[in-house]
Amino acid sequence: MEIEVTVAVRAGSPTWARCLQALRAEGVEPLVFPVPHRHGLAQARNDALAASKADVLAFVDDDVAVEPGWLAALQHAWAGAPEDRGCIGGPIRARFEGPRPRWLTDALLGVLGVAAGGQSFHGGNVSFRTEALRGIEGFWPARGRPELHDWFSEEHHAQHELAAAGWTHTCEPGAAAARIIDPERLRRRDVLVRRARYGARSALIGERRPRAAAARIAASSAAGAAVAAVRGDGVRATERAARAAENAAVLLAGVIAHRDLQPTAAQTPFRHSVPAPQPLFRARRTRDSGTGAVVLLYHRVDERHGSVTPANFTAQLELLLSRYTPAPLEAIVSGDASPDAFAVTFDDGYAETMRRTLPVLTSAGVPATIFVSTAHVATQRSFWWDEVRRLLGRARDRPVRLTIDGDTRAWARAGAAEDHVVSWLQPKAPEVIDEGLAELRAWAADEPAVPDAERPLNVAELRALSTSSLIDVGAHTRTHANLRYVDGERLMQELAGSREDLEHWLDIESPCGLAYPFGIPGADVDADTRCAARSAGFRYAVLNSPGTVTADTDRYGLPRLPVENAGADAFASLISRATGRPNR
């Protein structure tokens, strides 16, 4: 197997020259990517993964020197690896560029990135099967800190994702390396700060330490450190101080570590959409907090996994009616609804969903707007994401390897690939998605029948729904293409074509509204998309993003709250968090 080596190099790295020298001694000329300022290692590592053409990509830190025989041992390990091997790492020992400080005990070396290798491997000496790493969508783009070497960095997150996808890992002792440590540059304070950050990150995404226990340990360790310092025992004083710092940081975990764990990019070469960073503290409510109407977004209401169940849908409507005023979406858009109004919308137009929800809506007197993809209505073809899940579900424990649009990705277990494949295909053109589906059908050696729950409305059903005084019908494009990734001609065909289909089928002058497919601002909808919606003759367009609608809201960027499968209490909290309305 071909192995490429990459190094993410920090600006002004004092050890980079020795790292490069050691690699060249092994006959390696690495791919080098700079670590962007304030973006952490993840971006550089994703750039390397995007550039690599090899079967295996090995990552080495710029303060790590591989030891003689490293490459040969790694090549031998991969040559004999089973097909489900996704990751091979090696040990990292400490190499001191001068006398080792007496206070720096083995127990403190972990935060400096020294590890024997085992269940997880530091990014300083780890290699991945390239197709597998792409299959889990590369590295999560957290801000991170390049100097931190704990178990909560992007390389460890990737290893957990690989394991969830069925890939195995192993440690190759012969592929050893050394962390270069300069005692002249290392201070006790550096070690204490790193232990504190480790404690904070551990509290947020690792083990959930009880705060009371952490406070007791921090206090007793701090006292022990003071006693040891008085006695002149610098070794014990440092160890106790490090333990105190780690546990004290648990009490301030959010303040210390929250920002480092937030994403720094809206997308990566392997993820077309990354959630926006979340603030540590919610904005303080003002007199105007919670004003404006809320528009709710549903896709499916049935008993399938991921859908809102009929029982929860009914409970949600009951809660809404007890607190707010129902209104047609058109009334909210035109400003004719009350300030506490809510509107219900459905995207895609699943026939089963409308069969289940229409009686509930009618009984409650709640209006709703259905946004349909007209090509699916006309052809009765199921939505591609449902077919992806059906095909992969036919042999969940089998490995699957797909090449789509020149990009190859693999999973050791097909059942773990569903969300990743759907995310991968989402920004692709419909023709490319069809190619991917054809490859999946060949892999499955089957074409499962479309369950009735996945069938879109047909023209007759849509026409019958539109005769209800409670139901409005809007456009969701023709083929549910991601509008941000199609050319200008295709964009207008999708928009104008869906509007014309609805005019013809429903005998209406023109549908008022559009729901952007997928609808995430920035990832799926940009300024050109909004301008096209206006040019195509729509009066408004809705997003897939929480918020409230006021008189000042852009009519071609109306927020909608995606509804989760939640009971009444959890649903009330969801509305409160997303809109700022009090959870009374």
PLY file of the C-alpha trace (Angstrom):
ply
format ascii 1.0
element vertex 584
property float x
property float y
property float z
element edge 583
property int vertex1
property int vertex2
end_header
0.00 0.00 0.00
1.24 3.46 -0.85
1.85 5.66 2.20
2.08 9.44 2.15
3.28 11.43 5.14
2.04 14.90 6.05
3.11 17.47 8.63
1.06 20.45 9.79
3.65 23.12 10.55
3.05 25.94 13.02
4.46 29.37 12.26
7.92 29.74 13.78
8.12 26.12 14.92
11.57 25.67 16.54
11.55 21.88 16.01
10.35 21.64 12.41
13.86 21.34 10.96
14.62 18.30 13.15
11.27 16.75 12.29
11.99 17.13 8.56
15.53 15.82 8.96
14.27 12.64 10.62
11.68 12.05 7.89
14.20 12.57 5.11
16.50 10.08 6.81
13.67 7.58 6.25
13.44 8.59 2.59
10.24 10.57 3.11
9.46 13.94 1.56
6.29 14.95 3.41
3.28 16.93 2.31
3.59 20.16 4.29
0.62 22.34 5.24
0.81 25.44 7.44
-1.43 25.66 10.49
-3.72 28.66 9.85
-3.74 31.28 12.56
-6.63 30.71 14.99
-7.87 27.70 13.04
-6.01 24.86 14.74
-4.60 21.71 13.22
-7.87 20.36 11.80
-7.90 22.63 8.75
-4.31 21.75 7.82
-5.04 18.05 8.29
-8.18 18.23 6.15
-6.20 20.03 3.46
-3.65 17.21 3.53
-6.38 14.58 3.30
-7.91 16.37 0.31
-4.53 16.50 -1.45
-3.49 12.92 -0.77
-3.69 10.30 -3.52
-2.19 7.48 -1.47
-3.86 4.49 0.18
-2.63 5.55 3.62
-1.97 9.00 5.03
0.38 9.24 8.01
0.36 12.30 10.26
3.46 13.53 12.09
3.59 16.64 14.28
6.21 19.30 13.65
7.75 18.61 17.07
8.05 14.85 16.51
11.06 13.03 15.05
10.39 9.57 13.65
12.95 6.97 14.67
15.05 4.75 12.36
12.97 2.01 10.78
9.71 3.92 11.29
8.62 3.86 7.64
9.54 0.21 7.09
7.60 -0.83 10.19
4.58 1.19 9.10
4.67 -0.24 5.58
4.93 -3.78 6.97
2.01 -3.19 9.34
-0.25 -1.90 6.58
0.82 -4.61 4.10
-0.35 -7.29 6.52
-3.40 -5.43 7.83
-6.88 -6.95 7.61
-9.41 -5.32 5.31
-11.17 -3.62 8.20
-8.04 -1.89 9.51
-8.64 1.85 9.49
-5.89 3.21 11.73
-2.37 2.26 12.79
-0.45 4.33 15.32
2.90 4.12 17.00
4.40 5.02 20.37
5.81 8.46 21.09
8.58 8.69 23.66
10.20 11.85 25.05
13.44 13.21 23.60
14.94 15.96 25.73
17.15 18.53 24.08
19.10 18.97 27.28
18.93 17.79 30.92
15.44 16.67 31.90
13.95 18.81 34.70
13.69 16.90 37.98
10.13 18.06 38.52
8.97 16.63 35.15
7.91 13.14 36.17
6.56 10.44 33.87
3.05 11.17 35.18
3.26 14.67 33.68
4.55 13.67 30.23
1.08 12.76 28.93
0.02 16.39 28.45
3.19 16.94 26.39
2.08 14.31 23.86
4.15 11.39 25.06
2.25 8.09 24.87
2.95 4.40 24.51
0.05 3.92 22.08
-3.01 1.84 22.77
-6.73 2.52 22.34
-6.17 5.91 20.70
-3.20 7.62 19.11
-1.92 11.16 19.16
-1.75 13.03 15.86
2.01 13.16 16.20
2.36 9.54 15.04
-0.78 8.06 13.51
-1.80 6.82 10.07
-5.22 6.29 8.50
-6.66 4.41 5.56
-7.41 7.39 3.34
-10.75 6.15 2.01
-11.92 5.36 5.54
-10.97 8.80 6.86
-12.79 10.44 3.97
-15.77 8.20 4.69
-16.22 9.75 8.13
-15.90 13.19 6.49
-12.37 13.89 7.63
-11.51 15.82 10.76
-14.04 17.84 12.71
-12.91 21.48 12.22
-12.57 22.47 15.87
-10.48 25.50 16.74
-8.35 23.43 19.10
-4.88 24.34 20.26
-1.88 22.91 18.39
0.15 22.66 21.60
-2.44 20.49 23.36
-1.87 16.73 23.23
-4.80 15.21 25.12
-7.44 12.65 24.21
-10.02 15.19 23.02
-8.43 16.56 19.84
-9.65 16.11 16.27
-7.48 13.05 15.61
-9.06 11.22 18.55
-12.55 12.24 17.45
-11.74 10.80 14.02
-10.60 7.53 15.58
-13.85 7.23 17.52
-15.81 7.89 14.32
-13.81 5.22 12.49
-14.55 2.70 15.22
-18.26 3.53 14.98
-18.05 2.85 11.23
-16.64 -0.60 11.90
-12.93 0.09 11.33
-10.32 -1.43 13.64
-6.99 -0.04 14.85
-3.70 -1.34 16.17
-0.41 -0.12 17.57
2.79 -0.89 15.68
5.67 -0.71 18.21
8.29 -0.55 15.45
6.79 2.66 14.03
8.16 4.67 16.94
8.77 8.39 17.18
9.99 10.90 19.75
8.44 14.15 20.96
11.17 16.80 20.96
11.14 18.66 24.29
13.42 21.60 24.96
13.86 21.95 28.76
15.00 25.54 28.29
11.59 26.47 26.85
9.47 24.32 29.15
8.13 25.86 32.34
6.07 24.39 35.16
3.37 26.87 34.27
3.11 25.35 30.76
2.43 21.92 32.20
-0.11 23.26 34.72
-1.97 25.17 32.01
-2.13 22.08 29.81
-3.41 19.95 32.67
-6.06 22.58 33.37
-7.18 22.58 29.74
-7.22 18.78 29.80
-9.48 18.82 32.86
-11.84 21.34 31.27
-12.09 19.46 27.96
-12.57 16.20 29.81
-15.47 17.69 31.75
-17.16 18.95 28.57
-16.76 16.00 26.19
-15.10 13.21 28.16
-15.91 11.77 31.54
-18.59 13.68 33.42
-16.85 14.47 36.68
-19.06 15.49 39.62
-18.30 19.12 40.37
-18.37 18.59 44.12
-15.80 15.78 43.88
-13.63 17.85 41.56
-13.74 20.77 44.01
-12.69 18.55 46.92
-9.80 17.05 44.95
-8.69 20.48 43.75
-8.67 21.86 47.30
-6.84 18.90 48.84
-4.30 18.79 46.01
-3.65 22.52 46.25
-3.08 22.14 49.97
-0.74 19.21 49.33
1.18 21.23 46.76
1.66 24.07 49.27
2.93 21.70 51.95
5.33 20.03 49.52
6.62 23.40 48.36
7.30 24.47 51.96
9.24 21.25 52.49
11.28 21.88 49.36
9.85 18.85 47.52
9.51 20.35 44.04
8.58 17.07 42.39
5.62 16.38 44.65
4.60 20.04 44.66
4.39 20.06 40.85
2.44 16.81 40.67
-0.08 18.00 43.29
-0.39 21.39 41.62
-1.08 19.72 38.29
-3.79 17.60 39.86
-5.28 20.68 41.48
-5.26 22.57 38.18
-6.95 19.70 36.34
-9.78 19.41 38.85
-10.24 23.14 39.43
-10.67 23.53 35.67
-13.67 21.20 35.82
-15.49 23.95 37.72
-14.77 26.47 34.95
-14.85 24.03 32.05
-16.99 26.16 29.76
-14.94 29.31 30.26
-11.65 27.48 29.69
-12.44 25.01 26.91
-15.73 25.86 25.18
-14.20 28.10 22.53
-11.49 25.58 21.62
-14.11 22.94 20.83
-16.18 25.13 18.49
-15.82 24.83 14.70
-13.87 27.48 12.82
-15.18 26.71 9.33
-18.67 26.64 7.80
-17.56 23.77 5.56
-14.55 21.56 4.86
-13.43 19.58 1.80
-15.47 16.66 3.21
-18.40 18.38 4.93
-20.45 20.78 2.87
-22.12 22.12 6.02
-20.75 22.54 9.55
-23.00 23.91 12.32
-22.21 27.44 13.43
-20.22 27.90 16.66
-22.42 28.03 19.73
-22.02 30.85 22.26
-21.04 29.85 25.77
-23.75 32.02 27.29
-27.16 32.78 25.85
-27.82 36.36 24.92
-29.55 38.22 27.69
-33.24 38.61 27.11
-34.42 42.14 26.41
-37.87 43.66 26.21
-38.01 42.64 22.54
-36.84 39.05 23.10
-39.22 36.45 21.72
-41.17 38.90 19.54
-42.26 37.79 16.13
-44.05 34.77 14.73
-42.50 31.30 14.69
-42.66 29.01 11.66
-42.31 25.28 12.32
-40.70 22.87 9.88
-41.78 19.21 9.70
-40.65 16.61 7.20
-42.21 13.32 8.22
-44.80 12.32 10.80
-44.84 8.53 11.19
-43.40 5.80 13.35
-40.07 5.50 11.49
-36.77 6.30 13.17
-35.96 9.99 12.82
-39.57 11.06 12.22
-41.89 12.92 14.56
-44.33 10.33 15.83
-48.07 10.97 15.40
-48.48 11.03 19.19
-45.79 13.68 19.60
-47.18 15.70 16.68
-50.56 15.81 18.39
-48.98 16.78 21.73
-46.98 19.54 20.04
-50.07 21.03 18.40
-51.92 20.95 21.71
-49.10 22.82 23.42
-48.92 25.40 20.63
-52.65 26.03 20.78
-52.49 26.52 24.54
-49.90 29.28 24.24
-49.92 30.78 20.75
-52.26 31.64 17.88
-52.29 29.52 14.70
-52.01 31.37 11.39
-51.40 30.57 7.73
-47.81 31.19 6.70
-49.05 33.66 4.10
-50.66 35.77 6.86
-47.36 35.87 8.79
-45.51 36.92 5.65
-47.99 39.68 4.83
-47.99 40.98 8.40
-51.63 40.11 9.04
-50.97 37.63 11.85
-50.83 38.38 15.56
-47.41 38.81 17.23
-47.75 35.45 18.99
-48.62 33.56 15.81
-47.24 30.21 14.73
-47.40 28.51 11.34
-46.96 24.85 10.46
-45.09 23.79 7.32
-44.18 20.44 5.76
-41.35 19.91 3.29
-41.11 17.24 0.56
-44.76 16.15 0.59
-44.75 12.57 1.85
-48.17 11.05 1.20
-48.17 9.04 4.44
-47.31 12.13 6.49
-50.19 14.12 5.04
-52.59 11.18 5.51
-51.71 11.08 9.20
-51.55 14.82 9.90
-54.45 16.27 7.92
-57.16 14.91 10.27
-55.25 16.25 13.28
-54.80 19.66 11.68
-58.46 19.76 10.63
-59.70 18.80 14.09
-57.54 21.46 15.71
-58.27 24.10 13.07
-54.57 24.64 12.39
-53.58 25.73 8.87
-50.46 24.37 7.18
-48.34 24.92 4.09
-46.90 21.97 2.12
-43.81 22.54 -0.01
-43.48 19.84 -2.69
-40.79 18.82 -5.16
-42.86 18.60 -8.31
-40.74 16.09 -10.26
-41.23 13.60 -7.43
-44.97 14.24 -7.49
-45.07 13.71 -11.26
-42.87 10.59 -11.45
-43.68 9.07 -8.05
-39.98 8.45 -7.57
-38.94 8.29 -3.92
-36.46 10.77 -2.48
-32.83 9.79 -2.98
-31.89 9.93 0.72
-34.57 7.37 1.51
-33.21 5.08 -1.20
-29.67 5.46 0.16
-30.84 4.30 3.57
-32.89 1.44 2.11
-30.00 0.12 0.03
-27.40 0.36 2.78
-29.85 -1.21 5.19
-30.05 -4.35 3.05
-26.64 -5.53 4.31
-25.74 -3.38 7.28
-22.69 -5.42 8.33
-21.09 -5.60 4.90
-18.28 -3.21 3.91
-19.11 -0.64 1.24
-16.84 1.42 -1.01
-18.18 4.14 -3.29
-16.60 6.40 -5.90
-18.75 9.42 -6.64
-17.65 12.39 -8.71
-14.04 11.16 -8.58
-13.98 10.87 -4.78
-13.66 7.43 -3.16
-14.85 6.75 0.38
-15.26 3.52 2.32
-16.93 2.12 5.43
-16.30 -1.20 7.13
-20.00 -1.45 8.02
-22.69 -0.23 5.62
-25.08 0.44 8.47
-22.73 3.12 9.80
-22.44 4.79 6.38
-26.01 6.07 6.00
-25.66 9.57 7.46
-22.21 10.04 5.92
-23.37 9.09 2.42
-26.44 11.34 2.64
-24.27 14.26 3.79
-21.77 13.56 0.99
-24.41 13.52 -1.74
-26.39 16.50 -0.49
-24.57 19.22 -2.47
-24.23 17.09 -5.63
-26.11 17.64 -8.87
-29.08 15.27 -9.41
-27.18 13.47 -12.19
-24.26 12.77 -9.87
-26.62 11.55 -7.16
-28.15 9.17 -9.69
-24.68 7.78 -10.47
-24.11 7.20 -6.76
-27.46 5.45 -6.43
-26.64 3.22 -9.40
-23.38 2.20 -7.72
-25.21 1.50 -4.47
-27.81 -0.62 -6.27
-25.03 -2.66 -7.86
-23.39 -3.10 -4.45
-26.67 -4.22 -2.87
-27.49 -6.45 -5.87
-31.07 -5.46 -5.23
-33.53 -2.67 -5.73
-35.87 -2.77 -2.74
-39.49 -1.85 -3.28
-40.46 1.65 -2.15
-42.39 1.48 1.14
-45.68 3.36 1.07
-44.40 5.58 3.92
-41.73 6.95 1.56
-44.01 7.63 -1.40
-44.50 11.30 -2.34
-47.95 12.70 -2.95
-49.26 12.17 -6.45
-50.98 14.86 -8.51
-54.50 13.75 -7.58
-53.67 13.68 -3.85
-52.01 17.08 -4.06
-55.01 18.53 -5.87
-57.37 17.12 -3.24
-55.28 18.57 -0.41
-55.23 22.00 -2.03
-59.04 22.16 -1.90
-58.89 22.26 1.91
-59.33 25.73 3.34
-56.51 24.92 5.81
-53.88 23.84 3.27
-51.66 25.99 1.07
-49.20 24.48 -1.39
-45.78 25.94 -2.14
-42.81 24.95 -4.28
-39.77 22.96 -3.16
-38.12 23.07 -6.63
-38.55 20.32 -9.18
-35.91 17.73 -8.23
-34.94 18.89 -4.71
-31.55 19.98 -6.05
-29.26 21.93 -3.75
-29.68 25.33 -5.39
-26.36 26.74 -4.25
-24.47 24.14 -6.30
-26.30 24.31 -9.65
-25.54 26.71 -12.49
-27.71 29.73 -13.24
-29.70 28.07 -16.01
-30.47 24.99 -13.92
-31.33 27.21 -10.95
-34.07 29.00 -12.88
-35.36 25.74 -14.36
-35.75 24.30 -10.88
-37.55 27.38 -9.56
-39.70 28.43 -12.52
-40.42 24.83 -13.46
-41.82 23.94 -10.06
-43.96 27.06 -10.03
-45.35 26.25 -13.49
-46.10 22.64 -12.47
-48.15 23.80 -9.49
-49.98 26.41 -11.56
-50.96 23.73 -14.08
-51.95 21.02 -11.59
-53.80 23.18 -9.08
-55.26 25.76 -11.44
-53.84 28.65 -9.46
-52.38 31.89 -10.73
-49.02 31.37 -9.00
-47.81 29.71 -5.81
-46.67 32.35 -3.34
-43.93 30.55 -1.48
-40.75 28.55 -1.94
-38.88 26.34 0.50
-35.20 26.08 -0.38
-34.09 22.41 -0.50
-32.02 21.62 2.61
-32.22 25.33 3.38
-29.20 25.96 5.62
-28.10 29.61 5.23
-24.59 29.83 3.81
-24.27 26.10 3.12
-27.33 25.70 0.85
-28.66 29.22 0.38
-26.66 32.31 -0.54
-27.40 35.79 -1.91
-27.63 34.50 -5.50
-30.15 31.83 -4.47
-32.35 34.41 -2.76
-32.15 36.73 -5.76
-33.17 33.86 -8.06
-36.19 33.09 -5.86
-37.32 36.69 -6.21
-36.72 36.68 -9.98
-38.70 33.45 -10.38
-41.81 35.23 -9.09
-42.11 33.91 -5.55
-43.35 36.33 -2.88
-41.33 34.71 -0.11
-38.92 31.85 0.57
-38.24 29.91 3.76
-35.05 28.51 5.28
-34.11 25.62 7.57
-32.83 27.77 10.41
-34.45 28.78 13.70
-35.63 32.28 14.51
-38.75 34.44 14.46
-40.42 36.41 11.68
-40.96 40.13 12.15
-41.76 42.99 9.81
-38.03 43.50 9.25
-37.24 39.89 8.27
-35.99 39.35 4.71
-38.94 37.79 2.88
-36.51 35.57 0.94
-34.78 34.35 4.07
-37.60 33.53 6.48
-36.43 31.36 9.38
-38.13 28.10 10.31
-37.61 25.95 13.37
-36.85 22.30 12.48
-39.02 20.23 14.81
-37.56 17.29 16.70
-39.37 14.15 17.80
-40.14 15.47 21.26
-42.98 15.40 23.75
-44.75 18.54 24.90
-42.25 19.59 27.60
-39.14 19.08 25.47
-40.90 20.78 22.54
-41.69 23.81 24.69
-38.03 24.06 25.67
-37.01 23.77 22.00
-39.22 26.72 21.06
-37.93 28.76 23.99
-34.27 28.14 23.11
-34.72 28.82 19.42
-36.94 31.89 19.59
-36.27 33.52 22.94
-39.91 33.13 23.96
-40.33 32.39 27.66
-41.11 28.77 28.49
-44.15 29.55 30.58
0 1
1 2
2 3
3 4
4 5
5 6
6 7
7 8
8 9
9 10
10 11
11 12
12 13
13 14
14 15
15 16
16 17
17 18
18 19
19 20
20 21
21 22
22 23
23 24
24 25
25 26
26 27
27 28
28 29
29 30
30 31
31 32
32 33
33 34
34 35
35 36
36 37
37 38
38 39
39 40
40 41
41 42
42 43
43 44
44 45
45 46
46 47
47 48
48 49
49 50
50 51
51 52
52 53
53 54
54 55
55 56
56 57
57 58
58 59
59 60
60 61
61 62
62 63
63 64
64 65
65 66
66 67
67 68
68 69
69 70
70 71
71 72
72 73
73 74
74 75
75 76
76 77
77 78
78 79
79 80
80 81
81 82
82 83
83 84
84 85
85 86
86 87
87 88
88 89
89 90
90 91
91 92
92 93
93 94
94 95
95 96
96 97
97 98
98 99
99 100
100 101
101 102
102 103
103 104
104 105
105 106
106 107
107 108
108 109
109 110
110 111
111 112
112 113
113 114
114 115
115 116
116 117
117 118
118 119
119 120
120 121
121 122
122 123
123 124
124 125
125 126
126 127
127 128
128 129
129 130
130 131
131 132
132 133
133 134
134 135
135 136
136 137
137 138
138 139
139 140
140 141
141 142
142 143
143 144
144 145
145 146
146 147
147 148
148 149
149 150
150 151
151 152
152 153
153 154
154 155
155 156
156 157
157 158
158 159
159 160
160 161
161 162
162 163
163 164
164 165
165 166
166 167
167 168
168 169
169 170
170 171
171 172
172 173
173 174
174 175
175 176
176 177
177 178
178 179
179 180
180 181
181 182
182 183
183 184
184 185
185 186
186 187
187 188
188 189
189 190
190 191
191 192
192 193
193 194
194 195
195 196
196 197
197 198
198 199
199 200
200 201
201 202
202 203
203 204
204 205
205 206
206 207
207 208
208 209
209 210
210 211
211 212
212 213
213 214
214 215
215 216
216 217
217 218
218 219
219 220
220 221
221 222
222 223
223 224
224 225
225 226
226 227
227 228
228 229
229 230
230 231
231 232
232 233
233 234
234 235
235 236
236 237
237 238
238 239
239 240
240 241
241 242
242 243
243 244
244 245
245 246
246 247
247 248
248 249
249 250
250 251
251 252
252 253
253 254
254 255
255 256
256 257
257 258
258 259
259 260
260 261
261 262
262 263
263 264
264 265
265 266
266 267
267 268
268 269
269 270
270 271
271 272
272 273
273 274
274 275
275 276
276 277
277 278
278 279
279 280
280 281
281 282
282 283
283 284
284 285
285 286
286 287
287 288
288 289
289 290
290 291
291 292
292 293
293 294
294 295
295 296
296 297
297 298
298 299
299 300
300 301
301 302
302 303
303 304
304 305
305 306
306 307
307 308
308 309
309 310
310 311
311 312
312 313
313 314
314 315
315 316
316 317
317 318
318 319
319 320
320 321
321 322
322 323
323 324
324 325
325 326
326 327
327 328
328 329
329 330
330 331
331 332
332 333
333 334
334 335
335 336
336 337
337 338
338 339
339 340
340 341
341 342
342 343
343 344
344 345
345 346
346 347
347 348
348 349
349 350
350 351
351 352
352 353
353 354
354 355
355 356
356 357
357 358
358 359
359 360
360 361
361 362
362 363
363 364
364 365
365 366
366 367
367 368
368 369
369 370
370 371
371 372
372 373
373 374
374 375
375 376
376 377
377 378
378 379
379 380
380 381
381 382
382 383
383 384
384 385
385 386
386 387
387 388
388 389
389 390
390 391
391 392
392 393
393 394
394 395
395 396
396 397
397 398
398 399
399 400
400 401
401 402
402 403
403 404
404 405
405 406
406 407
407 408
408 409
409 410
410 411
411 412
412 413
413 414
414 415
415 416
416 417
417 418
418 419
419 420
420 421
421 422
422 423
423 424
424 425
425 426
426 427
427 428
428 429
429 430
430 431
431 432
432 433
433 434
434 435
435 436
436 437
437 438
438 439
439 440
440 441
441 442
442 443
443 444
444 445
445 446
446 447
447 448
448 449
449 450
450 451
451 452
452 453
453 454
454 455
455 456
456 457
457 458
458 459
459 460
460 461
461 462
462 463
463 464
464 465
465 466
466 467
467 468
468 469
469 470
470 471
471 472
472 473
473 474
474 475
475 476
476 477
477 478
478 479
479 480
480 481
481 482
482 483
483 484
484 485
485 486
486 487
487 488
488 489
489 490
490 491
491 492
492 493
493 494
494 495
495 496
496 497
497 498
498 499
499 500
500 501
501 502
502 503
503 504
504 505
505 506
506 507
507 508
508 509
509 510
510 511
511 512
512 513
513 514
514 515
515 516
516 517
517 518
518 519
519 520
520 521
521 522
522 523
523 524
524 525
525 526
526 527
527 528
528 529
529 530
530 531
531 532
532 533
533 534
534 535
535 536
536 537
537 538
538 539
539 540
540 541
541 542
542 543
543 544
544 545
545 546
546 547
547 548
548 549
549 550
550 551
551 552
552 553
553 554
554 555
555 556
556 557
557 558
558 559
559 560
560 561
561 562
562 563
563 564
564 565
565 566
566 567
567 568
568 569
569 570
570 571
571 572
572 573
573 574
574 575
575 576
576 577
577 578
578 579
579 580
580 581
581 582
582 583
